[in-house]
Amino acid sequence: MKTFQGKVAVITGAASGIGRALAERCAQEGMKVVLADIEEQALLQASQDLAAQGAQTLAIPTDVSQAEEVETLARKAFETYAGVHLLFNNAGVGAGQTAWESTLADWQWVLGVNLWGVIHGIRSFVPRMLESRAEGYIVNTASMAGLTSGPGLSVYMASKHAVVSLTETLYHELTLSGASIGVSVLCPGFVKTHIQDAERNRPAHLQNAPGEQKQLSQEEQEEAQILKRAIQKGISPKYQAEMVFEAIREERFYIYPPEFKRGIQTRMEDILQLRNPTLLLLKKEQ
């Protein structure tokens, strides 16, 4: 996809972070923008801000973990604009500790949003996009956590590896079918977002009971602070959105920051050389 003027974009997780930056960039490109998010007030504000800049917007509160809500999102988008050309399955959350200490609620919440949200987006939008026979493009948001390996955040990492694999499969399937729909997987590194504050959107029925989640050790607290500082020093969501649009124009599947190539290469070499996984940790000076 080379041109965007007058086309329709749908973005989940559009009220903040990368999603909001993508929505703003879509508006700058002259697109009609459908914004979806579980945070209704922030979603309305984002829509109003874009509309004040001259963009044509449609805000639809959506919990992407719920199939019927994503189906409603797709139906309303197509009813309103008669087509969708650019789909960003972007909504994401983070939670959990080690693979055995993460609670069942952690697994259900994170997989529900990060993985099932993408699945629901594919199932609700792709058939409609194919039926329209218009040029289209899909970007699924994974993470560098989906291309590398490491300790902690087991639930998050599992969800993002699944999104990478699912998106690779989708790419092959659409290519073999001859569809005019391109596909990319976005694997951000450190971006200045509020991903560490995702608990604000956690449903009541998936909250951990008091005392159910263990207290972090001193070392784990230090590691969490290192990660927090890395995110705070990360690139802006606006710059990330620019990277995404560059990749779409080039029809480049993998979108990730070049400074993470070493970690990706190390994991690939571990696999090819039948070597046990190499441990790569964030540096404390970050």
Backbone hydrogen bonds in HBPLUS format (Angstrom, degrees):
<---DONOR---> <-ACCEPTOR-->    atom                        ^
c    i                          cat <-CA-CA->   ^        H-A-AA   ^      H-
h    n   atom  resd res      DA  || num        DHA   H-A  angle D-A-AA Bond
n    s   type  num  typ     dist DA aas  dist angle  dist       angle   num
A0007-LYS N   A0004-PHE O   3.00 MM   3  5.51 165.6  2.02 138.6 140.5     1
A0006-GLY N   A0030-GLY O   2.83 MM  24  5.76 166.8  1.85 132.0 133.3     2
A0032-LYS N   A0007-LYS O   2.78 MM  25  6.12 160.5  1.82 158.7 164.8     3
A0085-HIS N   A0008-VAL O   2.93 MM  77  5.37 155.7  1.99 137.8 145.9     4
A0086-LEU N   A0008-VAL O   3.03 MM  78  6.34 153.6  2.10 157.0 158.8     5
A0009-ALA N   A0032-LYS O   2.84 MM  23  6.20 164.6  1.86 171.2 176.5     6
A0034-VAL N   A0009-ALA O   2.75 MM  25  6.01 165.1  1.77 162.6 167.8     7
A0010-VAL N   A0086-LEU O   2.82 MM  76  6.31 154.3  1.88 162.3 171.0     8
A0088-PHE N   A0010-VAL O   2.80 MM  78  6.06 165.2  1.82 167.7 172.6     9
A0011-ILE N   A0034-VAL O   2.96 MM  23  6.35 160.8  2.00 172.1 177.6    10
A0036-ALA N   A0011-ILE O   2.94 MM  25  6.05 149.5  2.04 171.7 164.6    11
A0012-THR N   A0088-PHE O   3.11 MM  76  6.36 164.6  2.13 170.2 171.6    12
A0013-GLY N   A0036-ALA O   2.86 MM  23  6.02 117.9  2.25 131.8 149.5    13
A0014-ALA N   A0036-ALA O   3.02 MM  22  5.68 170.3  2.02 151.6 152.2    14
A0020-ARG N   A0016-SER O   3.17 MM   4  4.72 158.6  2.22 108.0 111.3    15
A0021-ALA N   A0017-GLY O   3.12 MM   4  6.42 161.6  2.16 151.2 156.8    16
A0022-LEU N   A0018-ILE O   2.83 MM   4  6.08 153.5  1.90 153.1 160.5    17
A0023-ALA N   A0019-GLY O   2.97 MM   4  6.21 154.7  2.03 144.5 151.5    18
A0024-GLU N   A0020-ARG O   2.90 MM   4  6.18 157.6  1.95 151.2 156.9    19
A0025-ARG N   A0021-ALA O   2.95 MM   4  6.16 154.7  2.02 144.4 151.4    20
A0026-CYS N   A0022-LEU O   2.86 MM   4  6.09 155.0  1.92 149.2 156.2    21
A0027-ALA N   A0023-ALA O   3.00 MM   4  6.25 155.8  2.06 146.2 152.5    22
A0028-GLN N   A0024-GLU O   2.96 MM   4  6.24 151.9  2.04 144.2 152.1    23
A0029-GLU N   A0025-ARG O   2.99 MM   4  6.25 137.7  2.18 141.0 152.1    24
A0029-GLU N   A0026-CYS O   3.12 MM   3  5.07 126.6  2.42  92.3 106.4    25
A0031-MET N   A0026-CYS O   3.02 MM   5  5.42 161.5  2.05 150.5 148.9    26
A0030-GLY N   A0027-ALA O   2.96 MM   3  5.12 157.7  2.01 106.5 112.5    27
A0033-VAL N   A0056-GLN O   2.93 MM  23  6.32 160.1  1.97 164.3 167.4    28
A0058-LEU N   A0033-VAL O   2.92 MM  25  6.38 139.2  2.09 154.8 157.7    29
A0035-LEU N   A0058-LEU O   2.80 MM  23  6.11 151.3  1.88 149.3 159.2    30
A0060-ILE N   A0035-LEU O   2.86 MM  25  6.22 166.1  1.88 170.5 175.3    31
A0062-THR N   A0037-ASP O   2.89 MM  25  5.15 158.7  1.94 116.1 123.0    32
A0043-LEU N   A0039-GLU O   2.87 MM   4  5.92 150.6  1.96 151.6 161.3    33
A0044-LEU N   A0040-GLU O   2.91 MM   4  6.10 158.9  1.96 149.5 154.0    34
A0045-GLN N   A0041-GLN O   3.02 MM   4  6.25 156.1  2.08 146.0 152.7    35
A0046-ALA N   A0042-ALA O   2.95 MM   4  6.15 159.6  1.99 146.4 151.7    36
A0047-SER N   A0043-LEU O   3.00 MM   4  6.22 160.5  2.03 149.8 155.1    37
A0048-GLN N   A0044-LEU O   2.91 MM   4  6.12 159.3  1.96 148.6 154.3    38
A0049-ASP N   A0045-GLN O   2.87 MM   4  6.07 155.8  1.93 150.3 157.0    39
A0050-LEU N   A0046-ALA O   3.06 MM   4  6.29 160.3  2.10 148.7 153.2    40
A0051-ALA N   A0047-SER O   2.91 MM   4  6.08 157.3  1.96 147.5 154.6    41
A0052-ALA N   A0048-GLN O   2.90 MM   4  6.05 149.1  2.00 143.7 151.6    42
A0053-GLN N   A0050-LEU O   3.02 MM   3  5.12 138.4  2.20  97.4 109.7    43
A0055-ALA N   A0050-LEU O   3.05 MM   5  5.47 158.6  2.09 146.5 140.1    44
A0054-GLY N   A0051-ALA O   2.92 MM   3  5.06 158.8  1.97 107.6 112.5    45
A0066-GLN N   A0063-ASP O   3.00 MM   3  5.77 167.7  2.02 126.1 129.9    46
A0069-GLU N   A0066-GLN O   3.04 MM   3  5.48 130.2  2.30 108.3 121.2    47
A0070-VAL N   A0066-GLN O   3.22 MM   4  6.61 154.8  2.29 155.4 162.8    48
A0071-GLU N   A0067-ALA O   2.92 MM   4  6.13 154.2  1.99 149.9 158.0    49
A0072-THR N   A0068-GLU O   2.99 MM   4  6.15 148.2  2.10 134.5 142.6    50
A0073-LEU N   A0069-GLU O   2.97 MM   4  6.21 151.5  2.05 138.8 146.7    51
A0074-ALA N   A0070-VAL O   2.95 MM   4  6.26 161.0  1.99 151.0 154.5    52
A0075-ARG N   A0071-GLU O   2.93 MM   4  6.13 166.1  1.94 150.5 154.7    53
A0076-LYS N   A0072-THR O   2.91 MM   4  6.03 168.3  1.92 154.2 157.0    54
A0077-ALA N   A0073-LEU O   2.98 MM   4  6.09 156.7  2.03 146.9 153.8    55
A0078-PHE N   A0074-ALA O   3.00 MM   4  6.19 166.0  2.02 156.1 158.8    56
A0079-GLU N   A0075-ARG O   2.86 MM   4  5.99 152.4  1.93 146.0 154.8    57
A0080-THR N   A0076-LYS O   2.91 MM   4  5.92 152.4  1.99 143.3 150.0    58
A0081-TYR N   A0077-ALA O   3.00 MM   4  6.05 165.4  2.02 147.6 151.8    59
A0082-ALA N   A0078-PHE O   2.69 MM   4  4.51 133.1  1.91 124.9 131.7    60
A0137-TYR N   A0085-HIS O   2.72 MM  52  6.18 136.0  1.91 151.1 165.9    61
A0087-LEU N   A0137-TYR O   2.90 MM  50  6.36 162.1  1.93 158.2 163.7    62
A0139-VAL N   A0087-LEU O   2.85 MM  52  6.26 163.4  1.88 166.0 170.6    63
A0089-ASN N   A0139-VAL O   3.02 MM  50  6.33 140.2  2.19 142.8 154.8    64
A0141-THR N   A0089-ASN O   3.00 MM  52  6.19 173.2  2.00 151.3 149.3    65
A0154-SER N   A0097-GLN O   3.18 MM  57  6.26 159.6  2.22 167.6 169.3    66
A0101-GLU N   A0098-THR O   3.23 MM   3  5.10 131.0  2.49  93.8 106.9    67
A0102-SER N   A0098-THR O   2.96 MM   4  5.81 143.8  2.09 154.0 156.5    68
A0106-ASP N   A0103-THR O   3.05 MM   3  5.04 119.3  2.44  93.9 108.8    69
A0107-TRP N   A0103-THR O   3.13 MM   4  6.55 160.5  2.17 153.3 156.5    70
A0108-GLN N   A0104-LEU O   2.91 MM   4  6.16 164.4  1.93 153.6 158.2    71
A0109-TRP N   A0105-ALA O   2.92 MM   4  5.98 163.5  1.95 149.3 153.6    72
A0110-VAL N   A0106-ASP O   3.03 MM   4  6.08 170.8  2.04 157.2 158.4    73
A0111-LEU N   A0107-TRP O   3.02 MM   4  5.82 158.2  2.06 143.7 150.5    74
A0112-GLY N   A0108-GLN O   2.98 MM   4  5.66 140.7  2.14 127.0 138.6    75
A0113-VAL N   A0109-TRP O   3.07 MM   4  6.34 153.0  2.15 150.7 155.6    76
A0114-ASN N   A0110-VAL O   2.80 MM   4  5.74 150.9  1.89 156.7 161.8    77
A0115-LEU N   A0111-LEU O   3.08 MM   4  5.05 143.4  2.22 117.4 128.5    78
A0116-TRP N   A0111-LEU O   2.86 MM   5  6.23 170.9  1.87 168.2 170.9    79
A0117-GLY N   A0113-VAL O   3.18 MM   4  4.80 129.5  2.45 105.5 117.8    80
A0118-VAL N   A0115-LEU O   3.04 MM   3  5.35 123.5  2.37 104.0 117.2    81
A0119-ILE N   A0115-LEU O   2.95 MM   4  6.32 161.8  1.99 152.2 158.1    82
A0120-HIS N   A0116-TRP O   2.76 MM   4  5.89 169.5  1.77 152.8 155.2    83
A0121-GLY N   A0117-GLY O   3.07 MM   4  6.17 151.8  2.15 134.7 142.7    84
A0122-ILE N   A0118-VAL O   2.92 MM   4  6.20 159.2  1.96 154.6 159.1    85
A0123-ARG N   A0119-ILE O   2.94 MM   4  6.19 169.1  1.95 158.0 160.7    86
A0124-SER N   A0120-HIS O   2.93 MM   4  6.01 152.9  2.00 149.3 156.0    87
A0125-PHE N   A0121-GLY O   2.98 MM   4  5.83 156.9  2.03 145.3 151.6    88
A0126-VAL N   A0122-ILE O   3.03 MM   4  5.36 148.4  2.13 132.6 142.6    89
A0129-MET N   A0125-PHE O   2.84 MM   4  6.04 158.5  1.89 159.9 167.3    90
A0130-LEU N   A0126-VAL O   2.82 MM   4  5.98 160.3  1.86 159.8 164.4    91
A0131-GLU N   A0127-PRO O   2.99 MM   4  6.12 155.7  2.05 141.8 148.6    92
A0132-SER N   A0128-ARG O   3.08 MM   4  6.29 146.4  2.20 143.2 151.2    93
A0133-ARG N   A0130-LEU O   3.11 MM   3  5.25 139.6  2.28 100.8 112.0    94
A0136-GLY N   A0180-SER O   2.95 MM  44  6.32 161.7  1.98 151.8 153.2    95
A0182-GLY N   A0136-GLY O   2.93 MM  46  6.30 156.5  1.99 141.5 137.1    96
A0138-ILE N   A0182-GLY O   2.88 MM  44  6.23 150.7  1.96 141.1 149.2    97
A0184-SER N   A0138-ILE O   2.93 MM  46  6.40 148.4  2.03 158.9 166.8    98
A0140-ASN N   A0184-SER O   3.12 MM  44  6.57 157.7  2.18 157.8 156.6    99
A0186-LEU N   A0140-ASN O   2.85 MM  46  6.05 163.2  1.88 150.0 155.8   100
A0142-ALA N   A0186-LEU O   2.63 MM  44  5.61 160.8  1.67 156.1 163.3   101
A0146-GLY N   A0143-SER O   2.82 MM   3  5.19 159.6  1.86 108.9 115.6   102
A0144-MET N   A0188-PRO O   2.96 MM  44  5.73 143.0  2.10 158.0 146.3   103
A0147-LEU N   A0144-MET O   3.04 MM   3  5.20 164.8  2.07 108.3 113.2   104
A0148-THR N   A0144-MET O   3.14 MM   4  6.26 128.5  2.42 150.3 162.8   105
A0157-MET N   A0153-LEU O   2.89 MM   4  6.11 169.9  1.90 165.3 168.4   106
A0158-ALA N   A0154-SER O   2.97 MM   4  6.03 160.8  2.01 145.3 150.6   107
A0159-SER N   A0155-VAL O   3.05 MM   4  6.26 158.2  2.10 147.2 153.0   108
A0160-LYS N   A0156-TYR O   3.03 MM   4  6.28 154.6  2.09 150.2 157.0   109
A0161-HIS N   A0157-MET O   2.94 MM   4  6.14 158.2  1.99 153.8 159.1   110
A0162-ALA N   A0158-ALA O   3.12 MM   4  6.25 155.4  2.18 142.7 149.5   111
A0163-VAL N   A0159-SER O   3.06 MM   4  6.36 146.8  2.17 139.1 148.0   112
A0164-VAL N   A0160-LYS O   3.04 MM   4  6.31 156.7  2.10 146.6 152.0   113
A0165-SER N   A0161-HIS O   3.09 MM   4  6.36 169.3  2.10 153.2 155.1   114
A0166-LEU N   A0162-ALA O   2.84 MM   4  5.98 163.9  1.87 151.7 157.0   115
A0167-THR N   A0163-VAL O   2.91 MM   4  5.97 157.0  1.96 145.9 151.8   116
A0168-GLU N   A0164-VAL O   2.94 MM   4  6.20 154.1  2.01 150.7 158.0   117
A0169-THR N   A0165-SER O   2.97 MM   4  6.19 160.7  2.00 150.4 155.6   118
A0170-LEU N   A0166-LEU O   2.89 MM   4  6.15 156.6  1.95 145.7 152.5   119
A0171-TYR N   A0167-THR O   2.93 MM   4  6.12 155.0  2.00 145.4 151.6   120
A0172-HIS N   A0168-GLU O   3.14 MM   4  6.48 162.8  2.17 151.0 153.9   121
A0173-GLU N   A0169-THR O   2.92 MM   4  6.17 164.3  1.95 155.3 160.2   122
A0174-LEU N   A0170-LEU O   2.94 MM   4  6.06 167.6  1.95 155.9 158.3   123
A0175-THR N   A0171-TYR O   2.96 MM   4  6.06 156.6  2.02 147.4 154.6   124
A0176-LEU N   A0172-HIS O   2.90 MM   4  6.05 167.2  1.91 153.4 156.5   125
A0177-SER N   A0173-GLU O   3.07 MM   4  6.16 139.4  2.24 136.9 147.7   126
A0179-ALA N   A0174-LEU O   3.12 MM   5  5.41 149.1  2.22 164.0 162.7   127
A0178-GLY N   A0175-THR O   3.07 MM   3  5.27 154.9  2.14 104.5 112.4   128
A0185-VAL N   A0253-PHE O   2.84 MM  68  5.99 156.8  1.90 149.1 152.4   129
A0255-ILE N   A0185-VAL O   3.06 MM  70  6.15 147.0  2.18 171.9 163.9   130
A0187-CYS N   A0255-ILE O   2.74 MM  68  5.79 169.1  1.75 168.3 170.1   131
A0235-ILE N   A0190-PHE O   2.99 MM  45  6.50 139.7  2.15 157.2 145.1   132
A0193-THR N   A0191-VAL O   2.74 MM   2  5.73 117.2  2.13 118.7 101.6   133
A0192-LYS N   A0235-ILE O   2.90 MM  43  6.03 163.9  1.92 163.8 166.1   134
A0197-ASP N   A0194-HIS O   2.82 MM   3  5.25 155.5  1.88 113.7 122.1   135
A0198-ALA N   A0195-ILE O   3.25 MM   3  5.27 150.1  2.35 112.8 111.1   136
A0200-ARG N   A0197-ASP O   3.18 MM   3  6.22 173.7  2.18 128.9 130.6   137
A0201-ASN N   A0198-ALA O   2.92 MM   3  5.85 169.1  1.93 130.9 133.7   138
A0202-ARG N   A0199-GLU O   3.06 MM   3  5.02 170.1  2.07 110.8 112.2   139
A0206-LEU N   A0203-PRO O   3.03 MM   3  5.43 156.6  2.08 111.8 119.3   140
A0207-GLN N   A0204-ALA O   3.25 MM   3  5.31 165.9  2.27 110.1 110.2   141
A0212-GLU N   A0209-ALA O   2.86 MM   3  5.27 162.2  1.89 138.9 139.8   142
A0221-GLN N   A0217-SER O   2.88 MM   4  6.13 153.4  1.95 151.9 159.4   143
A0222-GLU N   A0218-GLN O   3.00 MM   4  6.27 151.5  2.09 144.8 152.3   144
A0223-GLU N   A0219-GLU O   2.97 MM   4  6.26 154.6  2.04 146.2 153.0   145
A0224-ALA N   A0220-GLU O   2.95 MM   4  6.18 151.0  2.04 143.8 151.5   146
A0225-GLN N   A0221-GLN O   3.03 MM   4  6.30 147.8  2.14 142.2 150.6   147
A0226-ILE N   A0222-GLU O   2.97 MM   4  6.28 150.1  2.06 146.4 154.7   148
A0227-LEU N   A0223-GLU O   3.03 MM   4  6.30 158.6  2.07 147.1 152.2   149
A0228-LYS N   A0224-ALA O   2.91 MM   4  6.14 154.6  1.98 142.2 149.8   150
A0229-ARG N   A0225-GLN O   2.92 MM   4  6.15 159.9  1.96 149.8 154.0   151
A0230-ALA N   A0226-ILE O   2.98 MM   4  6.20 151.1  2.06 144.3 152.8   152
A0231-ILE N   A0227-LEU O   3.00 MM   4  6.29 153.2  2.07 150.5 157.0   153
A0232-GLN N   A0228-LYS O   2.97 MM   4  6.23 157.0  2.02 147.0 153.7   154
A0233-LYS N   A0229-ARG O   2.98 MM   4  6.16 138.9  2.15 142.2 152.2   155
A0234-GLY N   A0231-ILE O   3.03 MM   3  4.90 158.1  2.08 102.3 108.4   156
A0239-TYR N   A0236-SER O   3.09 MM   3  5.29 118.5  2.48 101.3 115.0   157
A0240-GLN N   A0236-SER O   3.08 MM   4  6.45 156.4  2.13 150.6 157.7   158
A0241-ALA N   A0237-PRO O   2.90 MM   4  6.17 152.1  1.98 148.1 155.1   159
A0242-GLU N   A0238-LYS O   3.07 MM   4  6.41 147.4  2.18 143.1 151.8   160
A0243-MET N   A0239-TYR O   3.06 MM   4  6.41 151.7  2.14 147.2 154.2   161
A0244-VAL N   A0240-GLN O   3.06 MM   4  6.38 148.7  2.16 144.6 153.3   162
A0245-PHE N   A0241-ALA O   3.05 MM   4  6.38 162.6  2.08 153.3 156.1   163
A0246-GLU N   A0242-GLU O   3.04 MM   4  6.22 153.1  2.12 146.5 154.1   164
A0247-ALA N   A0243-MET O   3.05 MM   4  6.29 154.9  2.11 143.6 150.0   165
A0248-ILE N   A0244-VAL O   2.92 MM   4  6.24 153.8  1.99 150.4 158.2   166
A0249-ARG N   A0245-PHE O   3.05 MM   4  6.21 165.8  2.07 147.1 150.1   167
A0250-GLU N   A0246-GLU O   3.10 MM   4  6.32 143.5  2.23 139.3 149.4   168
A0251-GLU N   A0247-ALA O   2.80 MM   4  5.76 108.0  2.33 136.6 155.0   169
A0252-ARG N   A0247-ALA O   2.90 MM   5  4.97 167.1  1.92 142.7 146.4   170
A0251-GLU N   A0248-ILE O   3.01 MM   3  4.80 149.7  2.11  98.0 107.6   171
A0260-PHE N   A0257-PRO O   3.06 MM   3  5.93 169.0  2.07 128.0 131.2   172
A0261-LYS N   A0258-PRO O   3.12 MM   3  5.52 165.3  2.14 119.8 120.4   173
A0264-ILE N   A0260-PHE O   3.21 MM   4  6.55 161.4  2.25 154.9 160.0   174
A0265-GLN N   A0261-LYS O   2.80 MM   4  5.98 167.0  1.81 157.6 161.5   175
A0266-THR N   A0262-ARG O   2.87 MM   4  6.01 157.5  1.92 149.0 155.2   176
A0267-ARG N   A0263-GLY O   3.15 MM   4  6.37 159.5  2.19 144.3 148.8   177
A0268-MET N   A0264-ILE O   2.99 MM   4  6.28 162.8  2.02 152.9 158.0   178
A0269-GLU N   A0265-GLN O   2.87 MM   4  6.08 159.1  1.92 152.7 158.4   179
A0270-ASP N   A0266-THR O   2.90 MM   4  6.13 149.1  2.00 145.1 154.0   180
A0271-ILE N   A0267-ARG O   3.13 MM   4  6.43 156.0  2.19 149.0 153.9   181
A0272-LEU N   A0268-MET O   2.94 MM   4  6.22 169.7  1.95 154.4 156.9   182
A0273-GLN N   A0269-GLU O   2.86 MM   4  5.76 154.4  1.92 147.1 153.1   183
A0275-ARG N   A0270-ASP O   2.72 MM   5  4.54 156.5  1.77 149.0 151.4   184
A0274-LEU N   A0271-ILE O   3.19 MM   3  5.14 161.8  2.22 104.4 108.4   185
A0286-GLN N   A0283-LYS O   3.10 MM   3  5.79 163.5  2.13 117.6 122.9   186
